Amino acid sequence: MMIAAALAAAAIGGADCAQASTNLDDGVYSPRSEAPSLQQAAYRRHTCVARSRTAVGYWTTTTVAGAKLGALRQCAVRTPRGLLCLVVSCS
């Protein structure tokens, strides 16, 4: 909306180019800058580890249940048939 207003003002001659360009947002932000409209809400991340005798699976997500399921799936695709994967830790 701010860009449209600046372009409209420049088109009718109400603002000179130097003033209009200083009001425009260039869209570049430092990781340390405060840009609340661009930063996502912080979510708790859960990481789980599943192990079998021959393989390990890791998964990280926002829910414990999802992290367990993902770790078990990652372990299962690396484990030969007949062996079991167990979740050994979650944080």
Secondary structure, DSSP 8 states (H G I E B T S, - for coil): -HHHHHHHHHHHTSS-HHHHHHHS------TTS--TTTS------EEEEEE-SS-EEEEEESSHHHHHHHHHHHHHHHS-TT---EEEEE-
